[in-house]
Amino acid sequence: MTVGIGVVTVALVGLGAAGSRAEERGVCVDRSSDVRVADDQCDDDSASSGAGYGGYGWYYIPAGRRAPAEGQAVAGQGSFVTPTNKSFTKGGVAADGGTVTRGGFFSGKGSFGG
């Protein structure tokens, strides 16, 4: 039992570390208006691709660029195309927006700033 718990703990820590080093962060966007909405609009598996379903899709913003707040339009900060050669994560950007930053393991930096 103890070994199983240790493995789960290490796996969860590893997942958190990968997310904190992401080079791009996804925010959920209403594709009909290009306006950012709450991430839970995209959280189901049917909306996991860049194209999205039901009018919503993940919009990936690279580190160093500013993410809009919910209710604001995305305007060339990123792309609906899911990154293939960079690390990325879906969600994790503050609802009020901010600059997407890339944090490292134990760096103390968050996923966003501002």
JOJOLIN-V842987 format. One record per run of one state. SS is the DSSP state (H for helix, E for strand, L for the rest). FROM is the first residue (numbers start at 1). TO is the last residue. If there is no record, write none. Layout:
ss=(SS;SS)
from=(FROM;FROM)
to=(TO;TO)
//
This chain:
ss=(L;H;L;E;L;E;L;H;L;H;L;E;L;E;L;E;L;E;L;E;L;E;L;E;L;E;L)
from=(1;2;21;24;31;35;37;39;42;45;48;53;54;56;63;66;68;73;74;78;80;88;91;98;101;112;114)
to=(1;20;23;30;34;36;38;41;44;47;52;53;55;62;65;67;72;73;77;79;87;90;97;100;111;113;114)
//
